Amino acid sequence: MSSNDIYTALPDGRQPALRVMPMPADLNPAGDVFGGWIMAMVDIAGAIPARRRAKSRVATVAVNSFIFKQPVSVGDLVSFYAEVVSTGRTSVTVDVEVFAERDPENPVVVKVTEARLTYVALDDKGRKRPMPTE
């Protein structure tokens, strides 16, 4: 674990898109939270600002990068911070940073995942459509 990944608090001045506490059913055979569960939560968190920017439904079209930096455990309070980083003609790209708050008696915050996803704006028939002007 890099010291760059250990914090004393969650990011200041930012609101998480999603906060979740994983349960025992979310574990893999090694006893850590299953990576697929984290990926699903990242996709949900990223879709929130994408949908706001698109002003419509969106669909995930690419997972541009996904880095698991630390395992997540049952009892960790996991916060997903999502931010639009670029907008194309029909798409929006979102960065998601994931932090785990551990050990409530001696709190520590660890950056556990970072990802970049691209979503496409959809019309009411599920076809891609241009992004609205801001």
N, C-alpha and C positions, 0 to 999 in steps of 0.2 A: 504494500500500500504506500503510495506516494504521500508525502506530507501535504502536497497540493490538493489532495482529495479529502483532507480532514479539516472540519470547520467547527467553530463553537456555536454557530447559529445558522439558520437558513438565510438565503439571500435577502438582504435588506431592500426594502422599497419595491419588492416584487410580490405579486399574488400568485400562488400556485393555481394551475388550471385544474388540478385534481390532487386529492389526498386520500390514501387508502392504507389500511393495515392488513397485510396478508394473513391468511388463516392456515391452519395445518393442512387443509385439502389442497393448498397451492404449492406444496413442497415436492421436490424431485426426490429420487431415491437416495441422494446424498444428504438430504436434510435441509437443503437450501431452497429458497423460493425458485420454482421452475422458471427458466428464462423466457418461455413462451408466455407466461402470465405477465411478466414485466413488459414484453414486447406488445401484448394486447393493451395494457394500460398506457404505454407510450403512444400507441396509435390513437387511442381515445383522447388523451390529453392534447396531442398535436392537432387533432381534428377540430377542437374547440376554437382556437384562434383562426384556423383555416376557414371554418364555416362562417365565423364573424366577418372575415375579410371578403369571402366570396358572396356573402349575403344569400346563400343557397346551400343545398346539400353538397357534400364533397365526398370523393372516394379516394382512397390511398392508391397512388399509382407507382410509387417508388419508396423504398427504404434506402436512402442514399448512403447512410452510414449508421452503424449501431455498435457501440462499444460498451461491454460489460466491464466496469472497473473494479467492482467489489460485489461479493454475494449479498443477497438480502435474506434476512431471517424472519421467522414468525415473531411477531411482537414489534418489529420495526414499524415506525410510522413513515410511510413513503410519500414524498411530495414531488409532484411532476410540474416543472416550470416550462411553459411553451411560449415561443415567440416567433412571429413571422419574420423571416430574414430576406425573402425576395418574392416577387410576384411576376409571373409570366402572363402570356396572353390568356391562357385558360387554367393556369396552375398557380399554386402558392406553395412555397417551401417553408418549413417550420423546423426550428431547432428545439429539442426537448432535453432538459437537464433533469436528472432524477437524484434526489437526496434522501437518505434514510436517517431518521432520528432514532438513536439507540440509547439504551440504558437510562430510563427516566430518573434514576437516583443520581447518576453521574453523567448528565447528558453529553452526547457527542453526535455530531452531524457528519455524515460521510457521503461524498458524491459517489453514487453507485453505477450510474449509467448516463451516457449522452448519445443522442441520436439526431439525425436529420432525415425528415420525411417530406415527400412531395405529394400534394393532393390536387385533384382536378375538380373544378367547379362543374356541377351538374344542373341541368334544367329539370322541369317537373316530369319529364319522360325518361330521365336517367342518361341523357346525352350530354357530352361536354359542351360547355358554353363559355363565352368570353367572361373574364373577370370584370366586375363593375369598376368604373373609375372611382377613386376615393373621393 
